[in-house]
Amino acid sequence: MTKYPVKHAAAELQRAAKGDVTAVHPSGGGFSFRYSYREVTLSGGTTRIRSREHRFEDGKLQSEEFDATTDGAVYHDAVKVTQDLVTNQVDSFVKLFSAFLTFSRAK
């Protein structure tokens, strides 16, 4: 038995006429990306907010940076809101499985 039991016929290459081939160029450049970074820190009673964003769209690279300080209460408010969002998501997730737990069934 041969190594390759099926043999393909050799294909002949033909040259295309000049008017037969058209080049297709993607609209919008075909490639884009976006990178963003945000940081909120508390130091000495003041909140520092830093943000950085880079994006490449339509063949242009754009960058934006932001750095500011504000009252310390802003940090505490941001942490509280984040904790509430996470708590609500975990609560919703646990409620999906609470029907399968023995202690949650009504007696």
C-alpha positions as CSV (number, residue, x, y, z in Angstrom):
1,M,0.0,0.0,0.0
2,T,1.3,3.4,-0.9
3,K,1.8,6.2,1.7
4,Y,-1.0,8.3,0.1
5,P,-3.8,6.2,-1.3
6,V,-5.5,9.0,-3.1
7,K,-3.7,10.9,-5.9
8,H,-4.7,14.3,-7.1
9,A,-4.3,15.3,-10.7
10,A,-1.7,18.0,-11.2
11,A,-3.4,21.4,-11.7
12,E,-2.2,23.6,-14.5
13,L,-1.7,27.3,-13.7
14,Q,-3.0,29.9,-16.1
15,R,-2.1,33.5,-16.2
16,A,-5.0,35.9,-15.7
17,A,-5.6,38.7,-18.1
18,K,-4.9,42.3,-16.9
19,G,-8.6,43.3,-16.6
20,D,-9.7,40.1,-14.8
21,V,-8.3,40.9,-11.4
22,T,-9.5,43.7,-9.2
23,A,-8.0,44.7,-5.9
24,V,-10.4,45.1,-2.9
25,H,-9.3,47.6,-0.2
26,P,-11.2,47.3,3.1
27,S,-12.9,50.4,4.2
28,G,-11.9,52.0,7.5
29,G,-8.3,50.6,7.4
30,G,-9.4,47.2,8.6
31,F,-7.5,47.4,11.9
32,S,-8.3,49.3,15.1
33,F,-7.7,48.9,18.8
34,R,-8.4,50.8,22.0
35,Y,-6.6,50.6,25.3
36,S,-7.8,52.5,28.4
37,Y,-6.5,52.6,32.0
38,R,-8.1,54.3,35.0
39,E,-6.8,54.6,38.6
40,V,-8.4,56.1,41.7
41,T,-6.2,56.3,44.8
42,L,-6.5,57.9,48.2
43,S,-3.4,59.5,49.8
44,G,-3.3,62.1,52.6
45,G,-7.0,62.8,52.5
46,T,-7.1,63.6,48.8
47,T,-8.3,61.5,45.9
48,R,-6.1,61.2,42.9
49,I,-7.7,60.2,39.6
50,R,-5.6,59.2,36.6
51,S,-6.8,58.1,33.3
52,R,-5.0,57.1,30.1
53,E,-6.5,56.1,26.7
54,H,-4.9,55.1,23.5
55,R,-6.8,54.3,20.3
56,F,-6.0,53.5,16.7
57,E,-8.8,54.2,14.4
58,D,-9.0,55.2,10.7
59,G,-5.2,55.1,10.4
60,K,-4.7,57.6,13.3
61,L,-3.1,57.0,16.7
62,Q,-4.7,59.2,19.3
63,S,-3.8,59.4,23.0
64,E,-5.5,61.2,25.9
65,E,-4.3,61.5,29.5
66,F,-6.0,62.9,32.6
67,D,-4.6,63.5,36.1
68,A,-6.5,65.3,38.8
69,T,-6.9,65.5,42.6
70,T,-10.0,66.1,44.6
71,D,-11.6,65.7,48.0
72,G,-11.1,62.4,49.8
73,A,-14.8,61.7,50.0
74,V,-14.8,61.0,46.2
75,Y,-12.6,57.9,46.8
76,H,-14.9,56.6,49.6
77,D,-18.0,57.2,47.4
78,A,-16.4,55.3,44.5
79,V,-15.5,52.4,46.7
80,K,-19.0,52.2,48.2
81,V,-20.6,52.2,44.8
82,T,-18.2,49.5,43.6
83,Q,-18.9,47.4,46.6
84,D,-22.6,47.7,46.2
85,L,-22.4,46.7,42.5
86,V,-20.4,43.6,43.3
87,T,-22.6,42.7,46.2
88,N,-25.7,43.0,44.0
89,Q,-24.1,40.8,41.3
90,V,-23.1,38.1,43.8
91,D,-26.5,38.2,45.4
92,S,-28.2,37.8,42.0
93,F,-25.9,34.9,41.1
94,V,-26.5,33.1,44.4
95,K,-30.3,33.5,44.1
96,L,-30.1,31.4,40.9
97,F,-28.8,28.4,42.9
98,S,-30.7,29.0,46.1
99,A,-33.5,26.7,45.0
100,F,-31.0,23.8,45.0
101,L,-29.9,24.4,48.6
102,T,-31.7,22.5,51.4
103,F,-31.9,25.3,53.9
104,S,-33.7,27.7,51.5
105,R,-36.7,25.5,50.9
106,A,-40.0,26.5,52.6
107,K,-41.2,23.9,55.2
